[in-house]
Amino acid sequence: MPETLPHQMTIEKTPSYFITKEVPSRIFKMSNSTKLVLVVRDPVTRAVSDYTQMLSKHGKSKSFQSSAFVRNDTNKINTSWIVIRIGLYVKHLENWLSVFPLKQIHFVHGENLVTNPGEEMRKVQNFLGLRTFITEDDFLMNKTRGFPCIKKTLSSKRGHCLDESKGRKHPNLPETVLASLRRFYHPFNARFYRLTNINFHWT
């Protein structure tokens, strides 16, 4: 981490922290007052998105179904596949809550972050104890890719959109596959809602 002056705040982002068992205790030892921000989205959509990213990086791969299900049986989810396991948010959160209190964790609604980034950023700034300097007026929607971009401002002459890895077209999976994943994740999502006191309305 860079040295931080009293009036500054240092922010670091690493998605794999959330699912790595040893991380919470290590961060707590570094600074037990650290505030944590977690962006979550519908685990079914996230699984398909992760698979799409794997395809873009590694080219040809096994089909989603052959990786997600045991012997292609849609009633038997392959929980050893990392793409499936990441979406078990409640399991990972329980690990974090064994070290950090819930009040030090802020949950960002991933779907709302895309459709209403200003609202989610207001919440994040409030959680971090910052004055609100990022608002709805700082974003515009890239309709081609379906993600918001940061507008050009007087202080920032360049706008910014997410790189080309975001907004890729997902493979068309059969409804039976998606329905099976929704059934699988449903009880884990329900527990996650209870633990966070937030209903994310994932179906």
Helices and strands as residue ranges (DSSP letters): G 15-17, H 23-30, E 36-40, H 43-58, H 64-68, E 69-70, E 73-77, H 82-85, H 89-97, G 102-104, E 105-109, H 110-115, H 117-128, G 136-138, E 139-142, E 147-150, H 175-196
